[in-house]
Amino acid sequence: MIFAIDLVLNNNFPVDEVMTAIYNQIGNGYDTTRCADPEILSAMARLLSVRKDGLYIDIGCGTGNYTVELARLGGEWHAFDQSELMITQAKAKSSLVQWSIFDVEQTSYSSNSFHAALCSLAIHHFADLGRAFAEVARLLQPSGKFVVFTSLPEQMNRYWLNHYFPNMLARSVEQMPLLDNIQCALHAANLRVVEIERFSVSPTIKDLFLYSGKYQPEIYLSQSVRSGISSFRNLCSEAELQSGLLKLKADIETGKIESILNNYANDLGDYCFIVAEKNG
């Protein structure tokens, strides 16, 4: 099986074309299992300092689940993604947001426009962090905030999913930028890291992304859930998927899953918010 990431790493296809194709594909049925989680939404609003007179932008917004809810909290919101399908779905949700199709490295917004920018679970798809962050910095006003929600390799290495889908997780981890690399790219773009806040998945999480089943292992048995997760759709071979699902189903039925979950327990957090400010 040829994976999308291999097409990029082997330089067979341009990364922007591959990522656009991936997310146009994921966009089919994406909102069946993906929605704004209240806890994540609250953290985003707090870290962005959302206010009624603010001007904000959501970078790599997908189908706009979080953008729409943030716009309801206040401010003027703009958002973009490189997937035409996802933006089409986003436009159907709200007219409060100005939706656009752009590549993160080159947009047409005016410089020094926005009070704050958000990027949620998307930086691992950027072809070049440096160029992407430089564009974000261009868009931000001086002292403007840039809030990144992501997962770090060391966090993903402690996901219990590694027990059932080791190759898929290894490929997923391979995509994720190291914290040092993120910080270096931010610094080079004139963005200063001011806060790193760990986020741990709760048993009541509503947005069913990769590790949302931390306490609900049975959700991964659902094809509709897996279809909304890029790792399962693009980085997991059919053989590993079927083998892992059989093993997971058996462990859930026997109760062995509890010991697996306990073996992977840690205090690293599952995801993190990285908050940077534009110098000047």
C-alpha positions as CSV (number, residue, x, y, z in Angstrom):
1,M,0.0,0.0,0.0
2,I,1.3,3.5,-0.9
3,F,0.6,6.1,1.7
4,A,0.1,9.8,1.0
5,I,3.1,10.7,3.2
6,D,5.3,8.5,1.1
7,L,4.3,10.4,-2.0
8,V,5.5,13.6,-0.3
9,L,8.7,12.1,1.2
10,N,9.7,10.5,-2.1
11,N,9.1,13.8,-3.9
12,N,6.8,12.1,-6.4
13,F,4.1,14.7,-5.9
14,P,4.0,18.3,-4.6
15,V,3.1,18.4,-0.9
16,D,0.4,21.0,-1.4
17,E,-1.4,18.9,-4.0
18,V,-1.2,15.7,-1.8
19,M,-2.5,17.5,1.3
20,T,-5.3,19.1,-0.7
21,A,-6.3,15.7,-2.0
22,I,-6.1,14.1,1.5
23,Y,-8.4,16.7,3.0
24,N,-10.8,16.8,0.1
25,Q,-11.1,13.0,0.7
26,I,-11.5,13.3,4.5
27,G,-14.1,16.1,4.0
28,N,-16.6,13.4,2.8
29,G,-18.5,12.6,6.0
30,Y,-16.0,14.5,8.2
31,D,-18.6,16.2,10.3
32,T,-20.3,13.0,11.1
33,T,-17.9,12.5,14.0
34,R,-16.1,15.9,14.3
35,C,-17.5,18.9,16.2
36,A,-16.3,21.6,18.5
37,D,-15.5,20.2,21.9
38,P,-16.6,22.6,24.7
39,E,-13.4,22.2,26.8
40,I,-11.1,22.8,23.8
41,L,-13.3,25.7,22.6
42,S,-13.1,27.3,26.0
43,A,-9.3,27.0,26.1
44,M,-9.0,28.5,22.6
45,A,-11.2,31.5,23.5
46,R,-9.2,32.1,26.6
47,L,-5.8,31.8,25.0
48,L,-6.9,34.0,22.0
49,S,-8.4,36.6,24.3
50,V,-11.5,36.7,22.2
51,R,-13.4,40.0,22.5
52,K,-16.2,41.7,20.6
53,D,-13.9,44.2,18.8
54,G,-11.2,41.8,17.9
55,L,-10.2,40.6,14.4
56,Y,-9.2,36.9,14.2
57,I,-8.1,34.3,11.7
58,D,-8.4,30.5,11.8
59,I,-5.6,28.9,9.8
60,G,-6.3,25.5,8.3
61,C,-9.8,25.7,9.6
62,G,-11.1,22.5,8.0
63,T,-14.9,22.5,8.0
64,G,-15.0,25.4,10.5
65,N,-16.4,23.6,13.6
66,Y,-14.3,25.7,16.0
67,T,-14.3,28.8,13.9
68,V,-18.1,29.0,13.9
69,E,-18.4,28.6,17.7
70,L,-15.6,31.1,18.3
71,A,-17.3,33.6,16.0
72,R,-20.4,33.3,18.2
73,L,-18.3,34.4,21.2
74,G,-17.3,37.7,19.6
75,G,-15.0,39.5,17.1
76,E,-14.8,39.5,13.3
77,W,-13.5,36.1,12.1
78,H,-11.8,35.1,8.9
79,A,-10.7,31.5,8.1
80,F,-9.1,29.5,5.4
81,D,-8.2,26.1,4.3
82,Q,-6.6,24.6,1.1
83,S,-9.4,22.1,0.8
84,E,-12.2,23.4,-1.4
85,L,-14.6,20.7,-0.2
86,M,-14.0,21.6,3.5
87,I,-14.5,25.3,2.9
88,T,-17.7,24.6,1.0
89,Q,-19.0,22.7,4.0
90,A,-17.8,25.5,6.3
91,K,-19.7,28.2,4.3
92,A,-22.9,26.3,4.8
93,K,-22.6,26.5,8.5
94,S,-22.2,30.2,9.1
95,S,-22.2,33.6,7.3
96,L,-20.6,35.2,10.3
97,V,-17.1,34.0,9.1
98,Q,-15.3,35.2,6.0
99,W,-14.2,31.8,4.4
100,S,-11.4,31.5,1.9
101,I,-9.2,28.9,0.1
102,F,-5.5,29.5,0.5
103,D,-2.3,27.7,1.0
104,V,-0.9,28.7,4.4
105,E,2.4,30.0,2.9
106,Q,0.7,32.5,0.7
107,T,-2.5,34.4,1.4
108,S,-3.9,37.7,0.2
109,Y,-4.8,39.2,3.6
110,S,-3.3,42.6,4.4
111,S,-0.2,42.7,6.7
112,N,-0.6,43.5,10.4
113,S,-4.4,42.9,10.2
114,F,-5.3,40.4,13.0
115,H,-5.3,40.6,16.7
116,A,-4.8,36.8,17.0
117,A,-4.5,33.7,14.9
118,L,-5.5,30.1,15.6
119,C,-4.2,26.8,14.0
120,S,-5.7,23.6,15.3
121,L,-4.4,20.2,14.6
122,A,-2.9,21.3,11.3
123,I,0.8,22.3,11.5
124,H,1.9,18.8,10.8
125,H,0.5,19.2,7.3
126,F,2.6,22.3,6.6
127,A,5.2,21.7,4.0
128,D,7.6,24.3,5.6
129,L,7.0,25.5,9.1
130,G,9.3,28.5,8.6
131,R,7.4,29.8,5.6
132,A,4.0,29.1,7.2
133,F,4.9,30.8,10.4
134,A,6.4,33.8,8.6
135,E,3.1,34.3,6.8
136,V,1.2,34.1,10.1
137,A,3.6,36.7,11.6
138,R,2.9,38.9,8.6
139,L,-0.8,38.8,9.2
140,L,-0.6,39.5,12.9
141,Q,-0.6,43.0,14.5
142,P,2.4,43.7,16.7
143,S,1.9,41.8,20.0
144,G,-0.7,39.7,18.3
145,K,-1.2,36.1,19.6
146,F,-0.7,32.9,17.6
147,V,-2.3,29.9,19.3
148,V,-1.4,26.4,18.0
149,F,-3.2,23.3,19.1
150,T,-1.2,20.2,18.3
151,S,0.3,17.0,19.6
152,L,4.0,16.4,20.2
153,P,5.9,13.2,19.2
154,E,6.7,12.4,22.9
155,Q,3.0,12.6,23.7
156,M,1.9,10.4,20.8
157,N,4.5,7.8,21.7
158,R,2.5,7.3,24.9
159,Y,-0.9,6.8,23.2
160,W,-2.2,3.2,23.9
161,L,-3.1,3.1,20.2
162,N,0.6,2.1,19.7
163,H,-0.3,-1.3,21.1
164,Y,-2.8,-2.1,18.4
165,F,-1.6,0.0,15.4
166,P,2.2,0.5,15.9
167,N,3.0,1.2,12.2
168,M,0.2,3.7,11.9
169,L,1.3,5.6,15.0
170,A,4.9,5.5,13.9
171,R,3.9,7.2,10.6
172,S,1.7,9.6,12.5
173,V,4.6,10.5,14.9
174,E,6.9,11.0,11.9
175,Q,4.6,13.8,10.6
176,M,4.6,15.7,13.9
177,P,7.1,18.6,14.4
178,L,9.3,18.4,17.5
179,L,8.7,21.1,20.1
180,D,12.2,22.5,19.5
181,N,11.6,22.7,15.8
182,I,8.3,24.5,16.4
183,Q,9.9,27.0,18.7
184,C,12.8,27.6,16.3
185,A,10.5,28.2,13.4
186,L,8.4,30.6,15.5
187,H,11.5,32.5,16.7
188,A,12.7,32.8,13.1
189,A,9.3,34.3,12.2
190,N,9.6,36.9,14.9
191,L,7.1,35.1,17.1
192,R,8.0,34.6,20.8
193,V,6.6,31.6,22.7
194,V,5.0,32.8,25.9
195,E,3.1,29.8,27.1
196,I,2.8,26.0,26.6
197,E,-0.3,24.4,28.1
198,R,-0.8,20.7,28.1
199,F,-4.2,19.2,27.3
200,S,-5.4,15.8,28.4
201,V,-8.3,14.1,26.7
202,S,-11.3,13.7,29.0
203,P,-13.8,10.8,29.0
204,T,-16.5,13.2,27.7
205,I,-14.7,14.7,24.7
206,K,-17.0,15.5,21.8
207,D,-14.6,16.0,18.9
208,L,-13.5,12.5,17.8
209,F,-10.0,13.1,16.6
210,L,-7.1,10.6,16.8
211,Y,-6.8,10.1,20.6
212,S,-10.3,11.1,21.5
213,G,-11.0,7.4,22.4
214,K,-8.4,7.5,25.2
215,Y,-11.1,6.4,27.7
216,Q,-13.5,5.1,25.1
217,P,-11.6,2.4,23.1
218,E,-14.8,1.1,21.6
219,I,-15.2,4.1,19.4
220,Y,-12.3,2.9,17.2
221,L,-14.4,-0.1,16.1
222,S,-16.7,2.4,14.3
223,Q,-15.8,2.9,10.7
224,S,-17.4,6.4,10.7
225,V,-15.2,7.5,13.6
226,R,-12.0,6.1,11.8
227,S,-13.1,7.9,8.6
228,G,-12.8,11.3,10.3
229,I,-9.3,10.6,11.5
230,S,-6.5,11.2,8.9
231,S,-4.2,8.6,10.5
232,F,-6.6,5.8,10.0
233,R,-7.6,6.9,6.5
234,N,-4.2,7.6,5.1
235,L,-1.5,6.0,7.3
236,C,-2.9,2.6,8.3
237,S,-2.6,-0.4,6.0
238,E,-5.6,-2.7,5.6
239,A,-3.7,-5.6,7.2
240,E,-2.7,-3.6,10.2
241,L,-6.2,-2.1,10.5
242,Q,-8.0,-5.5,10.5
243,S,-5.4,-7.1,12.8
244,G,-5.5,-4.2,15.3
245,L,-9.3,-4.1,15.3
246,L,-9.6,-7.8,16.0
247,K,-7.1,-7.5,18.9
248,L,-8.8,-4.4,20.3
249,K,-12.3,-5.9,20.1
250,A,-11.1,-9.0,21.9
251,D,-9.4,-7.0,24.6
252,I,-12.5,-4.9,25.2
253,E,-14.6,-8.0,25.5
254,T,-12.3,-9.7,28.0
255,G,-11.5,-6.6,29.9
256,K,-7.8,-6.8,29.2
257,I,-8.1,-3.3,27.7
258,E,-8.0,-1.8,31.2
259,S,-4.4,-3.1,31.8
260,I,-3.3,-1.8,28.4
261,L,-4.7,1.7,29.2
262,N,-3.0,1.6,32.6
263,N,0.3,0.7,31.0
264,Y,0.3,3.8,28.9
265,A,-0.8,6.2,31.6
266,N,1.5,9.2,31.9
267,D,1.5,12.9,32.9
268,L,2.8,14.3,29.6
269,G,-0.6,15.4,28.4
270,D,-2.1,14.1,25.1
271,Y,-2.0,17.4,23.1
272,C,-0.8,20.9,23.9
273,F,-1.5,24.6,23.2
274,I,1.5,26.6,22.2
275,V,1.0,30.3,22.5
276,A,3.3,32.8,20.8
277,E,3.2,36.6,20.4
278,K,4.5,38.7,17.6
279,N,7.4,40.9,18.6
280,G,7.3,44.6,18.1
